[in-house]
Amino acid sequence: MTYVTSKNLGNQSHIDEFILLGFTNFSMKLQLFLFIIFILIYIFTLLGNFTIISVTTLDSLLYTPMYYFLRNLSFLEICYITVTLPKLLHTFVAMRKTISFYGCCMQMYCFFTLGVTECFLLSVMAYDRYAAICDPL
């Protein structure tokens, strides 16, 4: 990854956009193949997580803390994959493989925030399982 400064030849010290160099070396056939693979992964991930959310919401037998946390984990996974994959898919089909500086900052902020939230949720889920196994009611 490299950066591009303003197109003016003046003294510029800020970054406007990043060029995603790793994708420029691929042939168009490979980029199309990767686009299809990643869009299928995206669709199946969304369908699977929406199924988990729907089943744990609609079935009254699944109103336990474990399924509550599982539903929230599925929601986080939907958010997590939606932050990164659409820009990746756009990069595969676009002729200009760049991302703006502010777009990159926003994507990284959301990615790390969701990652930290997922870590906290997994910690709470682990404690819930510990309490259910070691200190049953």
N, C-alpha and C positions, 0 to 999 in steps of 0.2 A: 504494500500500500504506500502510495506517495501522496504528496499534496500539491495543489496547484494554487498559485497566488493570483491576484487580480490580473486581468488581461492587459492593463495599462503597464507601460514600461517604467512608471514612476516608482518611488520608494514605497513599497507596500510591505507591511509586517504582519498582516493577518491572513488567515487561511479561509478561502471561500468554499472549497470542496476537496474531497478525496477521490482519487482515481483508484478503482479496485483492479489492480494489475493481475491478480491471479486468474481472473475470468477472461482476460483478453487473449490469452494463449490458447484457449480451447477453440476447436472448430465449431461451426454453426450446428452441425449434426450432433455433436456431443453436448452442446449447450441446450439444444432442443430435447435431447434424451434426458438430461439432468433436470430440465424444467418439468417434463412429464413425471419423472420419478418423484421429485419433491412436491409437486402439486398433489400427487396421489397420497404421499405420506401426510401432507397437510389435511387433505379431505378425510382420510381414515382416522387421523388423530382427532379431528373435530367431531366426527361421527361417534367415535368411541367414547370420548369425554362427555358429549351431550347425552349419550345413552346412559352412562353412569349417573349423570345428574338427574335425568328423567326418572330412572328406575328408583333411585334412592329418595326422590321427592314424592313420587306417586304411591309407593308401597308403604303402608303404615307400619309394617313389621320392621322396616329398616330405619326407624327413628331412634337409633342408638348413637352414642357419641362417635363410635368408629365410622359409621356411615356418614355422619355429619362432617367429620374431618375428610373422609374420602370424597364427598361431594365438593368440599372447598378445594381439595387438592386437584380435582378435575377442572374446576373453574380456573385455578391458577395455571394449570397446564394449557388451557385454551388461551389465556392471556399471554402466557410465555411464548407459545409458538406463533401467536398472531403478531407479536412484537418483531420477530426476526424474519420469519419466512416470506411475507409479502414483498419485502425489499429484495430478498434473495431472488425470488421469482421474477421480479421486475428487472433485476440485473441480468438475468439469463436472456431475456428477450429484447432488452434495450440495446441500441447501438452505442450509446454513450454510457459507459459503465462507471458512473460516479455517484457519490452521495454527498450532500451538502454537509458543511461542518456542523450546523445546528441540527440537522437530521441525524447525523452520527451521534452527537451528544445526547439527543433525546432518546434514540434507540438504546444507547449504552445505559442511560439513567434508568429507563424502564426495565431493561434486561437485568441489571444488578438489583434493582428494587424488588422485582418479582423473584429473583434468586434468593435474596435474603428472606423474603416473606415465606418462600417455600421451605427454607431451612428451619425457620421458626415453627411452621406448621408441622413439619416432620418431627421436630423435637417434642411438640405437644402430643402428637400421635404416639410417639414412642413412650412418653410418660403415661398416656392413657392405657396403652397395652401393658405396661409395667404394673400399673395400679390394678388392672383387671386380673392379671396373672398372680402377682405376689400378694396383693391385699384384696382378695375377693370379698364381696358383701356377704 
